Amino acid sequence: MFEIVALMLLSHQPMQPVIEGDASFYASSRRLKVTASGERLKDDQFTCAMRDGVFGEYYLVVAENGKSVVCKLNDRGPYVQGRVIDLSKAAMRALQAEDDVVSVKIYRLGDNPPRPPS
């Protein structure tokens, strides 16, 4: 009985961010750039690069302005001190960041991306 009550209580806890910090964007300098996961980098897809994590997992990225995107991890980086994630051009554009760097909170969603409401 205790396990069921504990599970019910834990399942109603708010999600905690995996990491918080600055995000920047990364772009393909040439058309055929291949990411660390082996996928081709496409500026129009919602992808990201982080130092840790499993390729193919999804992350919710919430900017300080309240905008958010769901990105698939497909690369390693960023390699600039103080940054915690690099976003594709499309993801950064969706966050409507006014600068090239934006403060974000990142939440791990796992293997299955959330489905948009129908």
C-alpha positions in Angstrom: 0.0 0.0 0.0 2.8 2.4 0.9 4.4 2.0 -2.6 1.1 3.0 -4.3 0.7 6.1 -2.1 4.4 7.0 -2.7 4.0 6.6 -6.5 0.8 8.7 -6.5 2.6 11.5 -4.6 5.7 11.4 -6.8 3.8 11.4 -10.1 2.2 14.7 -9.2 5.5 16.5 -8.6 6.4 19.3 -11.1 9.2 18.6 -13.5 12.6 19.8 -12.5 14.9 21.3 -15.1 17.9 19.1 -16.0 20.0 22.3 -16.4 19.7 26.0 -16.6 21.9 28.5 -18.4 22.6 30.2 -21.7 21.6 28.9 -25.1 23.0 29.9 -28.4 22.4 28.6 -31.9 24.4 26.5 -34.2 24.0 26.4 -37.9 25.4 24.4 -40.8 28.2 26.3 -42.3 28.0 24.0 -45.3 25.1 22.0 -46.6 26.3 18.5 -45.7 27.4 19.0 -42.1 27.1 15.7 -40.2 26.4 15.9 -36.4 28.0 13.7 -33.7 24.9 11.3 -33.9 25.5 10.8 -37.7 22.5 12.8 -38.8 22.8 15.7 -41.2 22.3 19.1 -39.6 19.3 20.9 -41.0 18.7 24.4 -39.9 14.9 24.0 -40.3 14.5 21.2 -37.8 14.2 21.4 -34.1 17.4 19.9 -32.9 20.0 20.7 -30.2 23.5 20.0 -29.0 24.5 19.3 -25.4 27.6 17.9 -23.7 25.6 15.1 -22.0 22.5 13.1 -22.9 21.4 10.3 -25.2 21.2 11.0 -28.9 17.6 10.8 -30.1 16.0 11.9 -26.8 13.8 15.0 -26.7 14.2 18.1 -24.5 11.9 20.9 -23.6 13.7 24.2 -23.8 11.9 27.1 -22.1 13.3 30.6 -22.6 13.1 33.4 -20.1 10.4 35.1 -22.2 8.1 32.1 -21.7 8.4 30.7 -25.2 9.3 27.0 -25.5 10.4 24.4 -28.0 10.9 20.7 -28.0 14.2 19.6 -29.6 15.8 16.3 -30.4 19.4 15.9 -29.2 21.6 15.0 -32.2 25.0 16.7 -31.5 27.6 17.5 -28.9 28.4 21.0 -27.7 28.3 23.8 -27.1 32.0 24.5 -26.8 31.7 28.1 -25.6 32.3 28.5 -21.9 29.1 29.4 -20.0 26.6 27.9 -22.5 24.6 24.8 -21.8 22.9 24.1 -25.1 23.2 25.0 -28.8 19.9 25.1 -30.7 19.2 24.8 -34.4 18.2 28.1 -36.2 14.6 27.0 -36.3 14.5 26.3 -32.6 16.1 29.6 -31.7 13.8 31.5 -34.0 10.8 29.8 -32.4 12.0 31.1 -29.0 11.9 34.6 -30.4 15.2 35.4 -28.8 16.2 39.0 -29.3 19.9 38.3 -29.0 22.1 35.4 -30.2 22.1 34.1 -26.6 19.1 33.5 -24.3 18.7 32.2 -20.8 16.8 28.9 -20.7 15.7 26.0 -18.5 16.0 22.6 -20.1 13.7 19.6 -19.2 14.3 16.0 -20.3 11.3 14.4 -22.1 12.8 11.1 -23.1 12.5 9.0 -26.3 8.9 10.0 -27.3 8.2 13.6 -28.2 4.9 15.0 -26.9 2.2 15.1 -29.5 0.6 18.5 -30.3 -3.1 18.8 -29.3 -5.5 18.0 -32.1 
